[in-house]
Amino acid sequence: MNFNSHTDGVVAVAVGLVNVLTHGTRRGRAYAPPEGEERRRAVAESLRPGGGRAQIADEEVAELTGIAAELRAVFTAVGRGDVDAAAVQVNRLLEEYRARPHLDRHDGEPWHLHFHGSDGSPARDWAASCATGLAVVLGGELHDRLGVCTAPVCDRVYVDTSRNGTRRFCSTACQNRVKAAAFRARSGSSG
């Protein structure tokens, strides 16, 4: 399921930032964000979900860390079925980061929609873009496509772009962990 190419991209960035920059659990283990150069590299990769790396300064990484926590609140609210709380959070982010959709053309690309103003820092621009992308998702009939992994001991987030909308895990690794545990439970109780 695709919302539109730019919305898909910024929602993927939101997922990447939340999963890289927020503490919690991942694939059955405690997760702490990377530090130093590894953190900067991971953030740069998250800002380019289609490949490549963005150039990002250390101070922007620090600001994006706080923004990732604010974005996580949207996924968490949707994951627990509280779309109203998610919408309130998105509206707050849209206001705080001064999201202003406009058409732009650069780097030889055709006109396309940007979700931020021309006077913000890179981190604030990404925050405005991510908030607008999440607003597009929440404002449509596919709002339940945002989620938090349902595997035990994992709180990484995802956006479900599958055709049937049945995704429940952040990754194939978590899905396989759950399936393997269920298989072991069935095998152990059948003997």
C-alpha positions, 0 to 999 in steps of 0.5 A: 500500500502506498500513500504517495511517493513523498509521503511514503518516504517521510513516513519511512524516515519517521520509522527509521528515526524512532527505531534508531534513536529511541531506547527500548527493546528490539528482537528480544533484547534491550536496545540502546541507540548507538553512540558517536559516529555510529549514531550519526551514520545510522541517522544519516542512513535513516534519512535516506530510506531509498538508499544513500546517506544524508549529510548530517551534523552532530548537533542535528543528530542530537535534535533528531533524538528528541524528535524521534521520541516525539514521533514514537508517541504517535506510533505508540498511540496508534498501536494501542488503538488511540487514534485520537491521542495520535492525532493530538500529538501529530497536530502538536508536532505540525504546529511546533515544527511549522509544517508548511506544505509547498511545491519545490523543484531541485537537483534536476527533479520534477516539481514535488511536495515538500512539507517544511518551510524554507527557514528551518534547521535540517532537524526541524525540517525533517520533524515537519516532514515526518509530522505531515507524512504521519498526518496524511496517514492518520487522516485517511482510512489507512491510519491503522497501518502504523504500529508497534511490533507485537513480538515479545520484548520488541517495541520497534515501530513500523508502517504496514505497506502490505496489500492486506494490512495484516503486518504485526511485526517490525521485521521478518526476524521478529516474525520468525522469532514468534513463529519459532516460539509457537512451534517449540510450544506446540512440539513440547506439548504434543509429546 
